[in-house]
Each structure stands twice: as C-alpha cells, then as structure tokens.
C-alpha cells in the first residue's frame, strides 16, 4: 500500500483490508478493455462515418484516443498515488480534503455515480437486447397497449442485468477466469468485423476509400467534432481498474500501465475496424438511419463476405461483447458505494464484505437492481444523461483537482507522474468542454446533470448539518472560539 501524508488516506487503507490484492497487469488490462469494447463501437461505427465523412472518420478515432490518453494520465497519477477501492471517490477526498470540500465532492461523486453508473450498465444491456431482436423480432413489440414505449426488449435488458449481477456474486478469482472467457468472445467479434470487412472489399474490387462530397470548412469541423464526441464515449472505460485499486497487485506500476496499454490496444483495433468497414459503407446517410440499421451494417458486412450464417454469427458475437462490457462495468462500479459507505460517507448498509467471497456484495446487488430499472428507458435517454452528468460532476473536478493537488501537496509520494505536466490535464479539460458545447440538445443534458448535482448537494448539506461535517464543523468551531 502506498503511504500518503493524509490521515484520511491511512484510514482508507485500513478499510480496504477486507479486500484482497489479486489483480495483476494482464487482468487489469482485461477489465479495462472489457468495459471499453462494449456494444458502443458496433452501434456507433456508422454514425461516426456519417458524421465525419469517409476521409475524416479515422481522424475522429485518433482524436478520441488523444483525449483518452490525456485524461488517462490524470487517472494514472491519482490511481498510483491512491490505490483504493472507489477510484474517483478516494481521489476527490484526498485532493480537496476529507474534512473540507472533499467530503462534499466525494459524497456528490457517489451520488451522481448512483445514477450514471447504472445508466452506463443499462446502456449496454439495452444495446444487447437490441441485438437479440435480430434473432427474435418479437422483442420489438409492446406487451401493453397502454404503454407503447415499453417493449419486450426492455424486460430482456433488465434480465441480462440481473444475470450479470448473479455471475459477479462470487470470489474474484472465479470472476477473473470468467472475464477471460468473455474477453475471448470480444476479440473474436472485433476480429470478425475486420476480417469480413477486408474480405468484402477484396470481393468487390479491392479496398478503396469511397468518394465524399465537398463540404465547407465549418461543416467539416462540426462533423469531425460530432464524430469525436462519439468516439470519446466509445473509449470510456480505460479508468475502470482504478475502481478496483485496493484489489490490484503493485498498483503503483500496474494501474498506469493498464490504463495506457488499454487505450493503445483499443484505439488500434478501432482504427483498423473503421478502415475495414469503410468500403462497405456506400451511403453515409443510410448508415445513420437508426439502431436497427446499425446492427444490419455490422452483420451485413459479414453476410456479404461469407454468407447469411456469418451475419447471424456476427450478431451473436456482438451480443456476447455487450454482455462482457456490462460484466466489467458492474464489477468496477460496485466498489464505489462500498468504499464510501466504509468511510461513513454513504449508506452504511452498503459497507458489507461477503464473508466467503470477499466482495462488496450489497453494493453489487444494489447497483445491479438500479441498473435493471434504468433498462426501461430508451438508449438515447440513458446515453445523454450519462455523458453530461459524468463530465460535469466527475471528470472536470478530477482534472482540475490533479493540478490543485500538485500545488497544495507537492511532496506527497507520486509513483507515477504525468509526463509534460500540466499539458495533459489542461488538454483533457479543453476536450471535454468542447464535447459539452457540441452535444445535440446540450441544454437538456445540462439541466439533468444540474438537477442531480443540486439534489446531491442538498442531501449532503442536511446530513452534514446533523453530523457536524464540513462546512458546519468549521462554523461551529469558529462559534466556540468566539464564545470563549
């Protein structure tokens, strides 16, 4: 365990002794990549090509990777310095002070994560159920005439979420073995898209870049920005290992390496996958026609290259990949409410560790149940709320915080230091602000995020008043000093 100058940090270290350090570098990279390569790239690939155009779509993947690297370096420095369960929760508490604003921001982070993490998990389950409709078209129908927006696919998504929760309810060694099995399916899905894409190109006269219409500079930049927004979402997950920090062996080395390696591997696969799909995407407007068309695009590339059976196999592999992503998401995020509850900064009920499996089982089940409820929203709704909420109430506080921590505590041990500091965190802040401004219907997402932030702050203030936490502890101390 890395020592820090913070007493709160030492307390967190003591609380984490209920968890065992079993995760090595290979497993850390595995868990990150499972979260990164979910249902997202298979759905969003045609959207990225449609937004940026054939020639700039690859650049959108590269720009998204650059943002991921800059932000990943922030996670790497903080994760190596504070390798504990909870990830951002522990970081914000250390940066801004456990007895000062850090108490509020860490509570606010867990509060927003109680929404954003289940939303992220639900988005994977909703996408998974959409792919299942390829085999069972009846999933698109509505069982209740009075609720036409409620489909059988919603129940399938919720069932998938509960199944993942059940699979994770076991010791970490068994979970890691299962993760490797799931990862094999993920790699097969990516490889299938790449192989079938180039095979399709070879059968139709060889690989060549489709012609793109001439656009003005403003439209070109706007399209590239929109496509980069989507690729940034597809890259999210490179930080997953920091939420398992107290279960990582040699975290000061493993966490930074896992973050950077996962971004490197996934970005390479995404770029090659994009290049393989380009010759098959002749009509970019049609490519963005809807969720069903997204599945058809990926499956049709395989069908065109190898036959109808290949299209069905491709759809099955995407279902597998989505399931694996949800598996990794729920594994990592379930540790955050546990870490907060162990420190008394969240609901105590979630602080329990299973006596046999040594996992935070109550936090795991609670997160899974909330995610199952969110499966009854639309995919567009959950993604919109997820992206904006997480950037405003987590990423920006953390990127600014790593700079503040350098100024406030320059002498604390930093096993990994951000290269070219402070350029990476500043670039990450600029990139995420750029994403917020260029989102479609940006105001709606900002209002939702503001509502979550305000409600969390009000709950914290009521609780802090009762428990004499910051800012009321400082006020009370000042009042006592004046009375003396």
C-alpha positions as CSV (number, residue, x, y, z in Angstrom):
1,X,0.0,0.0,0.0
2,X,1.3,3.4,-0.9
3,X,1.7,5.8,2.0
4,X,0.4,9.3,1.9
5,X,0.6,12.3,4.2
6,X,-3.2,12.2,4.8
7,X,-4.7,10.6,7.9
8,X,-7.8,10.0,5.9
9,X,-5.7,8.1,3.4
10,X,-4.4,5.9,6.1
11,X,-7.9,5.3,7.3
12,X,-9.0,4.3,3.8
13,X,-6.1,1.9,3.6
14,X,-7.3,0.2,6.8
15,X,-10.8,0.0,5.5
16,X,-9.6,-1.7,2.3
17,X,-8.0,-4.6,4.2
18,X,-11.3,-6.6,3.7
19,X,-10.4,-6.9,0.0
20,X,-7.5,-8.9,-1.4
21,X,-4.9,-7.8,-3.9
22,X,-5.2,-10.4,-6.7
23,X,-5.4,-8.4,-9.9
24,X,-2.2,-8.4,-12.0
25,X,-1.3,-6.3,-15.1
26,X,-2.9,-8.7,-17.6
27,X,-6.2,-8.9,-15.7
28,X,-6.2,-5.1,-15.2
29,X,-5.8,-4.5,-18.9
30,X,-8.5,-7.1,-19.5
31,X,-11.0,-5.5,-17.2
32,X,-10.4,-2.1,-18.8
33,X,-10.7,-3.4,-22.3
34,X,-13.9,-5.3,-21.5
35,X,-15.5,-2.1,-20.4
36,X,-14.2,-0.1,-23.4
37,X,-15.2,-2.5,-26.1
38,X,-18.9,-2.9,-25.4
39,X,-21.8,-2.5,-27.6
40,X,-20.8,1.1,-28.4
41,X,-18.4,0.7,-31.3
42,X,-20.7,-1.7,-33.2
43,X,-23.6,0.7,-32.9
44,X,-21.7,3.9,-33.4
45,X,-19.3,2.9,-36.2
46,X,-21.8,4.0,-39.0
47,X,-22.7,7.2,-37.0
48,X,-19.0,8.2,-36.9
49,X,-18.6,7.6,-40.6
50,X,-21.8,9.5,-41.3
51,X,-20.8,12.5,-39.1
52,X,-17.2,12.9,-40.1
53,X,-17.3,11.5,-43.6
54,X,-15.3,8.7,-45.0
55,X,-11.9,10.5,-45.1
56,X,-12.1,12.1,-41.6
57,X,-13.7,9.2,-39.7
58,X,-10.3,7.7,-38.9
59,X,-9.2,11.1,-37.5
60,X,-12.2,11.1,-35.2
61,X,-11.0,7.8,-33.7
62,X,-7.4,9.2,-33.3
63,X,-8.7,12.5,-31.7
64,X,-10.8,10.5,-29.3
65,X,-7.8,8.4,-28.4
66,X,-5.8,11.5,-27.7
67,X,-8.4,12.8,-25.3
68,X,-8.5,9.4,-23.6
69,X,-4.7,9.4,-23.2
70,X,-4.7,12.9,-21.7
71,X,-7.4,12.1,-19.3
72,X,-6.0,8.6,-18.7
73,X,-2.7,10.1,-17.5
74,X,-4.7,12.0,-14.8
75,X,-6.3,8.7,-13.7
76,X,-2.8,7.1,-13.8
77,X,-1.2,9.6,-11.5
78,X,-4.0,9.6,-9.0
79,X,-4.6,5.8,-9.2
80,X,-0.9,5.1,-8.5
81,X,-0.8,7.5,-5.6
82,X,-4.1,6.4,-4.0
83,X,-4.8,2.8,-5.0
84,X,-8.0,2.2,-3.1
85,X,-11.5,0.9,-3.8
86,X,-13.7,3.6,-5.2
87,X,-11.4,5.3,-7.7
88,X,-12.6,8.9,-8.1
89,X,-14.2,8.8,-4.7
90,X,-10.9,8.4,-3.0
91,X,-9.2,10.9,-5.3
92,X,-11.6,13.7,-4.7
93,X,-11.5,13.1,-1.0
94,X,-7.7,13.3,-0.9
95,X,-7.5,16.3,-3.3
96,X,-10.0,18.6,-1.7
97,X,-9.6,17.4,1.9
98,X,-11.6,14.7,3.8
99,X,-12.6,17.3,6.4
100,X,-13.2,20.1,3.9
101,X,-14.8,20.4,0.5
102,X,-13.5,16.9,-0.4
103,X,-16.2,15.5,2.0
104,X,-18.9,17.2,-0.1
105,X,-17.4,16.5,-3.5
106,X,-16.7,12.8,-2.7
107,X,-20.3,12.4,-1.5
108,X,-21.6,14.2,-4.6
109,X,-19.5,11.9,-6.8
110,X,-21.0,8.8,-5.2
111,X,-24.5,10.3,-5.5
112,X,-24.1,11.1,-9.2
113,X,-22.5,7.6,-9.7
114,X,-25.6,6.1,-8.2
115,X,-27.3,7.4,-11.4
116,X,-24.5,7.5,-14.0
117,X,-23.0,4.0,-13.3
118,X,-26.4,2.2,-13.5
119,X,-27.1,4.3,-16.7
120,X,-23.9,3.1,-18.2
121,X,-24.6,-0.5,-17.3
122,X,-28.2,-0.1,-18.6
123,X,-27.0,1.3,-21.9
124,X,-25.0,-1.9,-22.5
125,X,-28.0,-4.1,-21.6
126,X,-30.3,-2.1,-23.8
127,X,-27.9,-2.4,-26.7
128,X,-27.6,-6.1,-26.0
129,X,-31.4,-6.6,-26.1
130,X,-31.5,-4.7,-29.4
131,X,-29.1,-7.2,-31.0
132,X,-31.2,-10.1,-29.6
133,X,-34.1,-8.7,-31.7
134,X,-32.0,-9.8,-34.7
135,X,-32.9,-13.4,-33.7
136,X,-36.3,-12.7,-32.1
137,X,-38.0,-9.8,-34.0
138,X,-40.9,-10.1,-31.5
139,X,-38.7,-8.3,-28.9
140,X,-39.5,-5.0,-30.6
141,X,-43.3,-5.4,-29.9
142,X,-45.0,-3.8,-26.9
143,X,-46.8,-6.2,-24.4
144,X,-49.1,-3.5,-23.1
145,X,-51.2,-1.4,-25.5
146,X,-51.4,1.5,-22.9
147,X,-47.6,1.6,-22.7
148,X,-46.4,1.5,-26.4
149,X,-42.9,2.8,-25.4
150,X,-42.4,-0.4,-23.2
151,X,-41.1,-3.3,-25.3
152,X,-40.3,-6.9,-24.5
153,X,-36.7,-5.8,-25.2
154,X,-36.8,-3.7,-22.1
155,X,-37.5,-6.8,-20.0
156,X,-34.8,-8.7,-21.8
157,X,-32.3,-5.9,-21.0
158,X,-33.3,-6.0,-17.3
159,X,-32.9,-9.8,-17.2
160,X,-29.4,-9.5,-18.7
161,X,-28.5,-7.0,-16.0
162,X,-29.7,-9.3,-13.2
163,X,-27.9,-12.3,-14.8
164,X,-24.6,-10.4,-14.8
165,X,-25.2,-9.5,-11.1
166,X,-25.6,-13.1,-10.3
167,X,-22.5,-14.1,-12.2
168,X,-20.4,-11.5,-10.2
169,X,-21.7,-12.8,-6.9
170,X,-18.6,-15.0,-6.4
171,X,-15.0,-14.6,-5.4
172,X,-12.6,-12.5,-7.5
173,X,-10.6,-15.5,-8.8
174,X,-13.7,-17.0,-10.3
175,X,-14.7,-13.7,-11.7
176,X,-11.3,-13.2,-13.4
177,X,-11.5,-16.7,-15.0
178,X,-14.9,-15.9,-16.4
179,X,-13.7,-12.5,-17.6
180,X,-11.0,-14.2,-19.8
181,X,-13.7,-16.4,-21.4
182,X,-15.8,-13.3,-22.1
183,X,-12.8,-11.5,-23.4
184,X,-12.2,-14.2,-26.0
185,X,-15.6,-13.5,-27.4
186,X,-14.9,-9.8,-27.5
187,X,-11.7,-10.3,-29.5
188,X,-13.5,-12.7,-31.9
189,X,-16.2,-10.0,-32.5
190,X,-13.6,-7.3,-33.3
191,X,-11.6,-9.7,-35.5
192,X,-14.7,-10.8,-37.4
193,X,-15.6,-7.2,-38.3
194,X,-12.1,-6.6,-39.5
195,X,-11.7,-9.8,-41.5
196,X,-15.2,-9.7,-43.1
197,X,-14.7,-6.0,-44.0
198,X,-11.5,-6.6,-45.8
199,X,-12.8,-9.8,-47.4
200,X,-15.9,-7.9,-48.6
201,X,-13.6,-5.2,-50.1
202,X,-11.5,-7.9,-51.8
203,X,-14.6,-9.5,-53.4
204,X,-15.8,-6.1,-54.7
205,X,-12.6,-4.9,-56.5
206,X,-10.2,-4.3,-53.6
207,X,-10.0,-1.8,-50.8
208,X,-10.6,1.8,-51.7
209,X,-11.9,4.9,-50.0
210,X,-15.4,5.8,-51.1
211,X,-15.9,9.3,-52.5
212,X,-17.0,12.0,-50.1
213,X,-19.0,15.2,-51.1
214,X,-17.2,18.5,-50.9
215,X,-18.2,20.4,-47.7
216,X,-17.4,23.8,-46.3
217,X,-14.8,24.2,-43.6
218,X,-17.4,24.9,-40.9
219,X,-19.4,21.7,-41.8
220,X,-16.2,19.6,-41.9
221,X,-15.1,20.8,-38.5
222,X,-18.5,20.4,-37.0
223,X,-18.8,16.9,-38.4
224,X,-15.4,15.9,-37.0
225,X,-16.4,17.3,-33.6
226,X,-19.6,15.3,-33.5
227,X,-17.8,12.1,-34.6
228,X,-15.0,12.7,-31.9
229,X,-17.7,13.1,-29.3
230,X,-19.0,9.6,-30.2
231,X,-15.5,8.1,-30.2
232,X,-14.7,9.6,-26.8
233,X,-17.8,7.8,-25.5
234,X,-16.6,4.5,-27.1
235,X,-13.2,4.9,-25.4
236,X,-14.6,5.4,-21.9
237,X,-13.6,2.6,-19.5
238,X,-9.8,2.9,-19.6
239,X,-10.0,4.0,-15.9
240,X,-12.0,1.0,-14.8
241,X,-9.1,-0.5,-12.9
242,X,-8.8,2.5,-10.5
243,X,-12.2,1.5,-9.0
244,X,-10.6,-1.8,-8.1
245,X,-7.4,-0.1,-6.8
246,X,-7.4,-1.9,-3.4
247,X,-7.5,-5.3,-5.2
248,X,-4.5,-4.6,-7.6
249,X,-1.1,-6.1,-7.0
250,X,1.7,-3.5,-7.3
251,X,-0.8,-0.7,-8.0
252,X,1.9,2.0,-8.4
253,X,3.0,0.2,-11.6
254,X,0.0,-1.8,-12.7
255,X,-2.6,0.9,-12.7
256,X,-0.7,3.4,-15.0
257,X,0.4,0.6,-17.4
258,X,-3.1,-0.9,-17.6
259,X,-4.6,2.5,-18.4
260,X,-2.2,3.4,-21.2
261,X,-2.0,-0.1,-22.6
262,X,-5.7,-0.5,-22.8
263,X,-6.1,2.8,-24.7
264,X,-3.3,1.8,-27.1
265,X,-4.7,-1.6,-27.8
266,X,-8.3,-0.5,-28.2
267,X,-7.5,2.6,-30.3
268,X,-5.5,0.4,-32.7
269,X,-8.4,-2.1,-33.0
270,X,-11.0,0.7,-33.5
271,X,-8.9,2.4,-36.3
272,X,-8.4,-0.9,-38.2
273,X,-12.1,-1.8,-37.7
274,X,-13.1,1.6,-39.2
275,X,-10.8,1.1,-42.2
276,X,-12.2,-2.4,-42.8
277,X,-15.8,-1.1,-42.7
278,X,-15.3,1.9,-45.0
279,X,-15.6,0.2,-48.4
280,X,-18.9,-1.4,-47.3
281,X,-20.5,1.9,-46.2
282,X,-21.5,3.5,-49.5
283,X,-24.3,5.6,-48.2
284,X,-23.4,7.5,-45.1
285,X,-26.9,8.9,-44.6
286,X,-28.4,5.4,-44.7
287,X,-25.7,4.3,-42.2
288,X,-27.1,6.7,-39.6
289,X,-30.8,5.7,-40.1
290,X,-31.4,4.0,-36.8
291,X,-30.4,1.5,-34.2
292,X,-31.7,-1.4,-36.3
293,X,-29.6,-0.2,-39.3
294,X,-26.5,-0.1,-37.0
295,X,-26.8,-3.9,-36.4
296,X,-27.6,-4.5,-40.0
297,X,-24.4,-2.7,-41.1
298,X,-22.1,-4.9,-38.9
299,X,-24.0,-8.1,-39.7
300,X,-24.4,-7.3,-43.4
301,X,-20.6,-6.8,-43.8
302,X,-20.1,-10.4,-42.5
303,X,-23.0,-11.7,-44.6
304,X,-21.8,-10.1,-47.7
305,X,-18.3,-11.6,-47.2
306,X,-19.2,-15.2,-46.1
307,X,-22.9,-15.8,-46.3
308,X,-26.0,-15.5,-44.2
309,X,-24.7,-17.7,-41.4
310,X,-21.8,-15.2,-40.9
311,X,-24.3,-12.4,-40.4
312,X,-26.1,-14.3,-37.7
313,X,-22.7,-15.3,-36.1
314,X,-21.6,-11.6,-36.1
315,X,-24.9,-10.6,-34.3
316,X,-24.3,-13.3,-31.7
317,X,-20.7,-12.1,-31.1
318,X,-21.9,-8.5,-30.6
319,X,-24.4,-9.8,-28.0
320,X,-21.5,-11.6,-26.3
321,X,-19.4,-8.4,-26.4
322,X,-22.2,-6.3,-24.9
323,X,-22.6,-8.8,-22.1
324,X,-18.9,-8.8,-21.4
325,X,-18.9,-5.0,-21.2
326,X,-21.8,-4.9,-18.7
327,X,-19.9,-7.6,-16.7
328,X,-16.8,-5.3,-16.4
329,X,-18.8,-2.2,-15.7
330,X,-20.8,-3.7,-12.8
331,X,-17.6,-5.2,-11.4
332,X,-15.8,-1.9,-11.1
333,X,-18.6,0.4,-10.2
334,X,-20.0,-1.8,-7.4
335,X,-16.8,-1.0,-5.4
336,X,-17.5,2.8,-5.2
337,X,-20.6,2.9,-2.9
338,X,-18.8,0.2,-0.8
339,X,-15.8,2.4,-0.3
340,X,-17.8,5.5,0.6
341,X,-20.0,3.5,3.0
342,X,-16.9,2.1,4.7
343,X,-15.8,5.6,5.4
344,X,-19.2,6.7,6.7
345,X,-19.8,9.0,3.8
346,X,-22.7,7.0,2.3
347,X,-25.3,4.5,3.4
348,X,-23.8,2.1,6.0
349,X,-25.8,-0.8,4.7
350,X,-23.5,-0.9,1.6
351,X,-20.3,-1.3,3.5
352,X,-20.5,-5.1,4.0
353,X,-18.0,-7.6,2.6
354,X,-19.2,-11.1,1.9
355,X,-17.7,-13.5,4.5
356,X,-16.9,-16.2,1.9
357,X,-16.3,-14.5,-1.4
358,X,-14.7,-11.3,0.0
359,X,-16.6,-9.0,-2.3
360,X,-18.8,-5.9,-1.6
361,X,-21.9,-8.0,-2.2
362,X,-24.6,-5.5,-1.0
363,X,-23.2,-2.7,-3.1
364,X,-23.0,-5.1,-6.1
365,X,-26.6,-6.1,-5.8
366,X,-27.9,-2.6,-5.2
367,X,-26.1,-1.3,-8.3
368,X,-27.4,-4.2,-10.4
369,X,-31.0,-3.6,-9.3
370,X,-30.9,0.1,-10.1
371,X,-29.4,-0.6,-13.5
372,X,-32.2,-3.1,-14.2
373,X,-34.7,-0.3,-13.5
374,X,-32.9,2.1,-16.0
375,X,-33.2,-0.6,-18.7
376,X,-36.8,0.6,-19.2
377,X,-35.6,4.0,-20.6
378,X,-34.5,4.5,-24.2
379,X,-30.9,4.1,-25.2
380,X,-30.7,7.8,-26.3
381,X,-32.0,8.9,-22.9
382,X,-29.5,6.9,-20.9
383,X,-26.5,7.9,-23.0
384,X,-27.4,11.6,-22.9
385,X,-27.8,11.7,-19.1
386,X,-24.7,9.5,-18.6
387,X,-22.2,11.6,-20.7
388,X,-23.1,15.0,-19.5
389,X,-23.5,14.1,-15.8
390,X,-20.2,12.3,-15.7
391,X,-18.2,15.1,-17.3
392,X,-19.7,17.8,-15.2
393,X,-19.8,16.1,-11.8
394,X,-16.7,13.8,-12.1
395,X,-14.2,14.4,-14.8
396,X,-13.8,18.1,-14.6
397,X,-13.4,18.1,-10.8
398,X,-10.8,15.4,-11.1
399,X,-8.7,17.1,-13.9
400,X,-8.7,20.4,-12.1
401,X,-8.0,18.5,-8.9
402,X,-4.8,16.9,-10.1
403,X,-3.4,20.4,-10.8
404,X,-4.6,21.6,-7.4
405,X,-3.1,18.7,-5.6
406,X,0.3,19.4,-7.2
407,X,0.1,23.0,-5.8
408,X,-1.3,22.0,-2.4
409,X,0.8,18.9,-1.6
410,X,3.9,18.9,-3.9
411,X,5.8,16.5,-1.6
412,X,3.4,13.5,-1.4
413,X,4.7,10.3,-3.0
414,X,3.8,10.1,-6.6
415,X,4.9,6.7,-8.0
416,X,3.7,7.8,-11.4
417,X,3.9,11.5,-12.6
418,X,2.1,12.9,-15.6
419,X,4.5,13.5,-18.5
420,X,4.6,17.0,-19.9
421,X,2.6,18.2,-16.9
422,X,0.3,20.3,-16.9
423,X,-0.5,19.9,-20.6
424,X,-2.4,16.6,-20.4
425,X,-5.0,17.6,-17.8
426,X,-5.5,21.0,-19.5
427,X,-5.9,19.3,-22.8
428,X,-8.4,16.9,-21.2
429,X,-10.4,19.8,-19.8
430,X,-10.5,21.5,-23.1
431,X,-11.6,18.3,-24.9
432,X,-14.5,17.6,-22.5
433,X,-15.7,21.2,-22.6
434,X,-15.6,21.0,-26.4
435,X,-17.8,17.9,-26.2
436,X,-20.3,19.5,-23.8
437,X,-20.7,22.6,-26.1
438,X,-21.1,20.5,-29.3
439,X,-23.6,18.0,-28.0
440,X,-27.0,17.8,-29.7
441,X,-29.7,19.1,-27.3
442,X,-26.9,20.2,-24.9
443,X,-29.2,22.2,-22.7
444,X,-31.4,19.2,-21.8
445,X,-28.4,17.2,-20.6
446,X,-27.0,20.1,-18.6
447,X,-30.3,20.6,-16.8
448,X,-30.4,16.9,-15.9
449,X,-26.8,17.0,-14.6
450,X,-27.6,20.2,-12.7
451,X,-30.6,18.6,-11.0
452,X,-28.5,15.6,-9.9
453,X,-25.8,17.9,-8.6
454,X,-28.3,20.1,-6.7
455,X,-30.2,17.3,-5.2
456,X,-27.0,15.6,-4.0
457,X,-25.7,18.8,-2.6
458,X,-28.9,19.4,-0.6
459,X,-28.8,15.8,0.8
460,X,-25.2,16.3,1.8
461,X,-25.9,19.6,3.5
462,X,-28.7,18.2,5.5
463,X,-26.6,15.2,6.5
464,X,-23.5,17.5,7.2
465,X,-25.7,19.7,9.5
466,X,-26.8,16.7,11.5
467,X,-23.3,15.1,11.7
468,X,-21.4,18.4,12.1
469,X,-19.3,17.8,8.9
470,X,-17.9,20.5,6.6
471,X,-19.0,23.3,6.2
472,X,-20.9,23.2,9.5
473,X,-18.0,21.8,11.5
474,X,-15.9,24.8,10.7
475,X,-18.7,27.2,11.6
476,X,-19.3,25.5,14.9
477,X,-15.6,25.6,15.8
478,X,-15.5,29.3,15.0
479,X,-18.5,30.0,17.1
480,X,-17.0,28.1,20.1
481,X,-13.8,30.1,19.7
482,X,-15.7,33.4,19.8
483,X,-17.7,32.4,22.9
484,X,-14.5,31.7,24.8
